[in-house]
Amino acid sequence: MSKEITFILVIVSMAIWVTVSREAVKPSKEIDWRKMITLLSVGSLSAFVITITLFQSL
């Protein structure tokens, strides 16, 4: 993967995790659980892809 694509993926992943943290600080009754599960899944997948990409570049 090129460095530019990796950089864009890192920025998108950071935005996803910021959104997850904002959702997590809401009171339990106000949390949109479908949104939370989706964001956690996509955030975990992006973190996994970034980790694999960084290990491949070693």
C-alpha positions, 0 to 999 in steps of 0.5 A: 500500500502506498504511503498516501493511502496509508496516511488517509486510512490513518486519518479516517481511522482517527475520525472513527475513534473520535466519533466512538469516544463521543458516543461512549460518553453519552448517558446509556439511554441516549447511546445509539447502539447500532451506530456504536457497534458499526463504528466499533467494527469499522474502527477495529477493522481499520486498526487491524489493516493499519497494523498489518500495513505497518508490519509489512513495511518493516 
